[in-house]
Amino acid sequence: MNKYATIKESRNWRLCQRPESFSAQVLLGLPLLLFVLTNTVFYLSGYGINAHSGALRSSFNFSKTFYSTSSISSLGFGKIRYDGEENGNVPDTDTLMAVDEDPYVSELSAEEQEKQLELQNGLSDLNASPNSGDFVPQRKATDKEVAVLAATPVTWDMVNEKYKLTEDSEGKFFVYQPSGGWGNQRIILQNAIAAANAMERILVLPPIAPHNFLWYGYNRFKAEEMVSMGELLDIPLLARVIKPGFRIYNGSLADLEKLWKHKKWKIYTKSRYKHNKNGKLTTERLFYSDKYISRNWGPKNYKDYDVVFWNKAGMWLCCGPSNIYGPNIGFNMHLRALAKTLHRPLFESFNAVHIRRGQGHTGRDRRTVDSYYKEHLLSFNKSLPLYIATDEKNLTWFEPLRMKYGFKQLHFWKDLDQVVISKELSVYPETMSGDVIGIIEQLICSKAVRFEGSHASTFSISINKFRDNPQLRNVLVTG
């Protein structure tokens, strides 16, 4: 095979195929099984995920060196120390840390709407070039600005053209393979940023897909079934940490191969196993440090290739230190403002829980409501409204919290303004409805006085990321 063969000619390019053999499927699941078993041991020994004090927290008591080199550090369980000072790269300016406590409002004049639309469409002028981390300080949004932001979804047409990936985009690029739900896609994005920075290659930001299983699940979705990161994420904040620059893509990976068929691709499948110099099959390292990536994939390596693509599995437990990029991965101001305007008519100050019942890594959240209350909610203020984000269909399961344990107000997704929600969901593909609902619930939970998450849930982990970083949950504008 010619070393400049395109993806189509490569044996690695089987994006939409499920592994043919049972043994191949088992091998794909081994890394996930290993992680679950390891975390279970950690948990039972007191090192694992600790769900006390109102939030899912990481209680790994290992050294600072472990945090900067272990693959587990990239998972973002609660508050993990960054390299250097505790604050790491998280800006601590008054403008970014401002607590937003504005009262709910609903009306603006046409002139005010036009003015705020210019502010809201930060994607027209990101205040950051694709090749720098420049960022204009932000201030807390006013009541009227929040109202307009909430009513103005970001669409693909609003994304600045210079940030969009096109057939003629120039430079050396890094393409990665997403998978899983948004929580896993966020973790993989963290790792991809670490890899792109180490490679000094422009990062291609693929679309966010509906919840799926592994790489072949993600690759089954068509372009029209996904949503670009430019429409959902806070791109100015993300731009600060992608040093080589980025391009936002709104198609499938298979479509990208067709779009860039004139470019030279280097495809790498990060397998768990490889042959050593003696021809024996050995276990390949799961975790790549930034130094390792730079040494093996930097500018001096594969310089004749326009695109480096890390294919299929391997980006979930991957690269680091990547946890330092978590504080820069959040949702855009429209979604933050929408979450704010949805919960405020019902409650201002509130507590929140995420209870995953139908699907999970363990049976911890499939217990009785009594055991859940005793383990997680004993110290909650029962006079405050309790918002419950859950996949439980039978909401009467939660009634003992009200009737037996004295919580005065229980609120669920169904209690929010369904007219506003329906209008919002109509903007996105129908396949993304459940994921958009999840995004809004995450943002609502991030504003709670106290929050209790589900064990080993990346949904809960994302909420705690937002709670730990006001720049990810507050409604902010420039100017």
C-alpha positions in Angstrom: 0.0 0.0 0.0 1.3 3.5 -0.8 2.2 5.3 2.3 0.1 8.2 1.2 -3.0 6.1 0.8 -6.3 7.8 1.7 -8.5 6.5 4.4 -10.7 4.7 1.9 -7.8 2.5 0.9 -6.7 1.8 4.5 -7.8 -1.4 6.2 -8.3 0.7 9.3 -11.2 2.6 7.8 -14.2 0.6 8.8 -16.0 3.3 10.6 -19.5 2.0 10.7 -18.9 -1.7 11.2 -19.5 -3.4 14.5 -16.7 -5.8 15.4 -17.4 -9.0 13.5 -16.4 -11.6 16.1 -17.4 -12.1 19.7 -13.8 -12.0 20.8 -13.3 -8.6 19.1 -16.3 -7.2 21.0 -14.9 -8.6 24.2 -11.5 -7.0 23.6 -13.2 -3.6 23.0 -15.0 -3.9 26.3 -12.0 -4.9 28.4 -10.7 -1.3 29.0 -14.1 -0.2 30.3 -14.5 -3.3 32.4 -11.0 -2.8 33.8 -11.8 0.8 34.8 -15.1 -0.2 36.5 -13.4 -3.0 38.5 -10.5 -0.7 39.5 -12.8 2.0 40.6 -14.9 -0.5 42.6 -11.8 -1.6 44.4 -10.8 2.0 45.1 -14.3 2.8 46.3 -14.4 -0.1 48.7 -11.0 0.7 50.1 -11.9 4.4 50.6 -10.0 5.8 47.6 -12.8 5.9 45.1 -15.7 8.1 44.2 -17.2 9.7 47.3 -20.7 11.0 47.0 -20.9 12.9 50.3 -21.3 16.6 51.2 -23.8 17.3 48.4 -21.6 16.5 45.4 -19.9 13.6 43.7 -16.2 14.2 44.6 -12.9 12.5 43.8 -11.1 11.3 46.9 -8.0 9.8 45.3 -5.3 10.3 47.9 -2.4 9.8 45.6 0.5 12.1 45.0 0.5 15.2 42.8 2.7 13.4 40.4 0.0 10.7 39.9 -2.5 13.3 39.0 -0.3 14.7 36.2 0.5 11.3 34.7 -2.3 8.9 35.3 -5.1 8.2 32.8 -7.6 8.4 35.6 -6.8 12.1 36.1 -8.3 12.8 32.7 -11.7 11.6 33.8 -12.6 14.7 35.8 -14.1 13.1 38.9 -14.9 16.2 41.0 -12.2 18.6 41.8 -8.7 17.3 40.8 -5.6 19.4 41.5 -4.0 20.9 38.5 -0.3 20.9 37.8 1.3 23.8 39.7 -1.0 25.9 41.8 -4.5 24.7 42.8 -6.2 27.1 40.5 -4.2 25.9 37.5 -5.3 27.7 34.4 -8.7 28.7 35.7 -9.0 32.5 35.5 -10.0 34.0 38.9 -10.9 37.5 37.8 -13.9 39.2 39.4 -15.6 39.4 36.1 -15.4 35.7 35.4 -16.2 34.7 38.9 -19.2 36.9 39.3 -22.2 35.1 40.8 -25.2 35.7 38.7 -28.3 36.3 40.8 -30.4 38.4 38.5 -34.2 38.2 38.8 -36.1 36.6 36.0 -37.3 38.9 33.2 -39.1 38.3 29.9 -39.5 41.3 27.7 -37.1 43.5 25.6 -37.6 46.2 23.1 -36.8 45.5 19.4 -33.7 47.8 19.7 -32.5 46.1 22.8 -33.0 42.7 21.2 -31.0 43.7 18.1 -28.2 45.1 20.3 -28.1 42.0 22.5 -28.2 39.7 19.5 -24.9 41.1 18.5 -23.6 40.3 22.0 -25.1 36.9 22.0 -23.7 35.9 18.6 -20.2 35.8 20.0 -19.4 33.4 17.2 -19.4 36.3 14.8 -16.5 37.8 16.7 -15.1 35.4 19.2 -12.5 37.8 20.5 -10.1 35.0 19.9 -8.3 34.0 16.7 -8.2 30.3 15.8 -4.5 30.3 16.5 -4.4 32.1 19.8 -5.9 32.0 23.3 -6.8 35.7 23.3 -10.0 36.3 25.3 -11.8 39.5 26.2 -12.8 39.7 29.9 -16.5 39.2 30.5 -19.1 40.6 32.8 -22.3 39.3 34.3 -25.2 39.5 32.0 -28.1 41.9 32.9 -31.7 40.7 33.2 -32.6 41.8 29.8 -29.5 40.3 28.2 -30.3 37.0 29.8 -33.8 37.1 28.4 -32.6 37.7 24.8 -29.9 35.1 25.1 -32.4 32.5 26.2 -34.6 33.3 23.2 -31.8 33.1 20.6 -30.4 29.7 19.9 -27.1 29.5 18.1 -27.4 27.9 14.6 -24.7 26.8 12.2 -25.3 29.9 10.1 -24.2 32.0 13.1 -20.9 30.3 13.4 -18.1 32.5 12.1 -17.0 31.3 8.6 -13.3 31.5 9.5 -13.8 28.8 12.2 -15.7 26.4 9.9 -13.8 23.5 8.4 -14.0 23.5 4.6 -12.6 21.5 1.7 -9.9 24.2 1.3 -8.9 24.5 5.0 -5.1 24.7 5.1 -2.7 23.5 7.7 -1.7 20.3 9.5 -4.7 18.7 11.3 -5.5 16.3 14.0 -8.8 14.3 13.8 -10.0 12.1 16.7 -12.7 9.6 17.3 -15.6 10.5 19.7 -17.9 8.0 21.3 -20.5 7.6 24.1 -22.9 10.2 25.5 -22.0 13.9 26.0 -20.2 13.1 29.3 -17.8 10.7 27.5 -17.5 12.9 24.5 -16.4 15.8 26.8 -13.7 13.6 28.4 -12.5 12.5 25.0 -12.5 16.2 23.8 -10.2 17.0 26.8 -7.8 14.3 25.7 -8.0 15.4 22.1 -7.0 19.0 23.1 -4.0 17.6 25.0 -3.0 15.5 22.0 -3.4 18.4 19.4 -1.4 20.7 21.6 1.4 18.2 21.9 1.3 17.4 18.2 1.1 21.1 17.3 -1.7 20.3 14.9 -5.0 22.2 14.3 -7.7 20.3 16.1 -10.8 19.3 14.1 -13.9 19.6 16.4 -16.4 17.0 15.3 -20.2 17.2 15.9 -21.8 16.2 19.2 -23.8 13.0 18.6 -26.7 11.5 20.5 -25.9 9.1 23.3 -24.2 6.0 21.7 -22.0 3.1 22.5 -18.3 3.1 21.6 -16.8 4.4 18.3 -19.0 2.4 16.0 -22.1 3.7 17.7 -21.0 7.3 17.1 -20.1 6.6 13.5 -23.6 5.3 12.7 -25.1 8.8 12.9 -25.5 10.9 9.8 -24.5 14.6 9.7 -28.2 15.7 9.9 -28.6 13.7 13.2 -25.9 15.5 15.1 -25.2 19.1 16.2 -21.9 20.9 15.7 -19.9 22.0 18.7 -20.2 25.6 17.4 -23.9 25.5 18.1 -23.7 24.1 21.6 -20.3 24.9 23.2 -18.8 28.1 24.5 -16.3 28.4 21.7 -14.5 31.6 22.9 -13.7 29.8 26.2 -12.6 26.6 24.4 -10.4 28.6 22.0 -8.2 29.7 24.9 -6.7 26.3 25.4 -6.4 24.9 21.9 -3.0 26.4 21.1 -2.5 25.3 17.5 -6.0 26.4 16.5 -9.2 24.6 15.6 -11.8 24.1 12.9 -15.4 23.3 13.6 -16.9 20.5 11.5 -20.6 19.6 11.0 -20.4 16.4 9.1 -19.7 12.7 9.8 -16.2 11.3 9.8 -17.0 9.3 6.7 -18.0 12.6 5.0 -14.8 14.2 6.1 -12.8 11.5 4.3 -14.7 12.4 1.1 -14.2 16.1 1.6 -10.5 15.8 2.2 -9.7 13.0 -0.3 -7.1 15.2 -1.8 -5.1 15.4 1.5 -2.6 12.9 2.8 -3.8 11.0 5.8 -2.0 9.1 8.5 -4.4 6.7 10.3 -3.5 5.2 13.7 -5.6 2.7 15.6 -4.6 2.8 19.2 -5.0 -0.9 20.0 -4.6 -2.3 23.5 -2.2 -4.9 22.2 0.9 -4.8 19.9 3.8 -6.9 18.9 7.2 -6.0 20.5 10.6 -6.3 18.8 10.7 -10.0 19.4 7.4 -10.5 17.8 5.5 -11.3 21.0 2.1 -9.9 21.7 2.3 -7.4 24.6 -0.1 -4.9 26.2 0.3 -1.4 24.8 0.2 1.5 27.2 -3.3 2.9 27.7 -2.1 6.4 28.7 0.1 8.8 26.6 1.7 11.8 28.3 1.9 15.0 26.4 5.7 14.5 26.2 5.3 11.0 24.7 2.8 12.4 22.1 5.1 15.3 21.2 8.1 13.0 20.9 6.3 10.5 18.7 3.7 12.6 16.9 5.2 16.1 16.9 6.1 18.4 14.0 9.1 16.3 13.1 7.0 13.2 12.8 4.6 12.5 9.9 5.3 16.0 8.5 4.4 14.8 5.1 0.9 14.1 6.2 -1.8 16.7 6.2 -4.1 14.8 8.5 -3.3 12.6 11.5 -6.4 10.5 12.5 -6.5 8.5 15.7 -9.1 5.9 14.6 -11.7 3.9 16.5 -11.1 3.3 20.2 -8.4 4.6 22.6 -9.2 8.3 23.2 -11.2 7.8 26.4 -8.3 6.6 28.5 -5.6 8.5 26.7 -3.7 11.7 27.0 -2.5 14.1 29.6 -2.4 16.0 31.6 -5.9 16.7 30.1 -7.9 17.6 33.2 -6.5 21.1 33.0 -8.7 21.7 29.9 -12.0 20.7 31.6 -12.7 24.2 32.9 -12.7 25.4 29.3 -15.3 22.9 28.0 -18.8 24.3 28.7 -22.1 25.1 27.0 -22.7 28.5 25.3 -24.5 31.5 26.8 -27.8 30.8 25.1 -28.1 27.4 26.8 -27.0 28.8 30.2 -29.5 31.6 29.9 -32.3 29.2 28.9 -31.7 27.0 31.9 -31.8 30.1 34.1 -35.1 31.3 32.7 -36.7 27.8 32.9 -36.0 27.2 36.6 -36.5 30.8 38.0 -40.3 30.9 37.7 -40.5 27.8 39.9 -37.6 28.3 42.3 -34.7 30.6 43.0 -32.7 28.9 45.7 -32.9 25.1 45.5 -31.1 21.8 45.9 -30.7 19.2 43.2 -30.0 15.5 42.7 -29.2 13.3 39.8 -30.6 9.8 40.2 -29.9 7.4 37.4 -32.2 4.4 37.7 -32.6 2.8 34.3 -29.0 2.5 33.2 -25.8 2.6 35.2 -22.5 1.0 36.0 -23.7 -0.5 39.3 -27.0 -1.0 41.1 -26.3 1.8 43.6 -29.1 4.0 42.3 -31.6 1.2 41.9 -32.2 0.8 45.6 -35.3 1.9 47.6 -35.9 5.6 48.0 -35.5 5.0 51.8 -31.9 3.8 51.4 -31.2 6.6 49.0 -32.5 9.2 51.4 -30.5 7.8 54.4 -27.2 7.7 52.4 -27.5 11.0 50.4 -30.2 13.4 51.6 -30.2 13.4 55.4 -28.5 16.7 55.7 -30.4 18.5 52.9 -32.6 21.5 53.8 -36.1 20.1 53.3 -37.6 23.6 53.2 -35.8 24.3 49.9 -37.2 23.0 46.6 -35.5 19.8 45.4 -35.0 19.4 41.7 -34.6 15.8 40.6 -32.9 15.0 37.3 -33.6 11.3 36.6 -34.3 8.7 33.9 -36.9 7.1 36.2 -40.2 7.0 34.3 -42.4 6.3 37.3 -42.1 9.5 39.3 -44.2 8.1 42.2 -41.0 6.3 43.2 -39.9 9.6 44.7 -43.2 10.3 46.7 -41.7 9.0 50.0 -39.3 12.0 49.9 -42.4 14.3 50.2 -44.8 12.2 52.2 -42.4 10.4 54.6 -39.3 12.5 54.8 -40.8 16.0 54.6 -39.4 17.6 51.4 -41.9 20.3 50.7 -41.3 20.7 47.0 -40.2 18.1 44.5 -39.6 19.3 40.9 -38.9 17.4 37.7 -38.3 18.1 34.1 -42.1 18.0 33.4 -42.6 21.0 35.7 -40.6 23.3 33.6 -42.2 25.5 30.8 -42.9 22.9 28.1 -43.8 25.5 25.5 -40.4 27.1 25.8 -38.8 23.6 25.8 -40.6 22.4 22.7 -39.6 25.6 20.9 -36.0 25.0 21.8 -36.0 21.3 20.8 -37.4 22.2 17.4 -34.1 23.9 16.6 -32.2 20.7 16.8 -32.4 17.3 15.1 -35.0 15.0 16.7 -32.3 12.5 17.5 -30.7 15.1 19.8 -33.8 15.9 21.8 -32.8 13.7 24.8 -29.3 15.1 24.8 -30.4 18.7 24.7 -32.8 18.0 27.6 -29.8 16.5 29.5 -27.7 19.6 28.8 -30.4 21.9 30.2 -30.8 19.7 33.3 -27.1 19.7 33.9 -27.0 23.5 33.8 -30.0 23.7 36.1 -28.3 21.4 38.6 -25.1 23.4 38.4 -26.9 26.4 40.0 -28.2 24.4 43.0 -27.2 25.3 46.5 -26.3 21.6 47.0 -26.1 18.8 44.5 -25.9 15.0 44.9 -24.8 13.0 41.9 -25.1 9.4 40.7 -22.2 7.0 41.3 -19.8 6.7 38.3 -22.0 8.9 36.1 -20.3 11.2 33.6 -23.6 13.2 33.6 -23.0 14.0 37.3 -19.3 14.5 36.7 -20.1 17.2 34.2 -22.4 18.9 36.6 -19.7 19.1 39.2 -17.3 20.5 36.6 -19.7 23.3 36.1 -20.3 23.8 39.9 -16.5 23.9 40.5 -16.0 26.6 37.8 -18.4 29.6 37.8 -17.1 30.5 34.3 -18.9 27.3 33.1 -22.3 28.1 34.7 -22.8 31.8 34.8 -24.3 33.9 32.0 -21.6 36.2 30.9 -21.2 38.7 28.0 -18.4 40.9 26.7 -18.3 44.6 27.1 
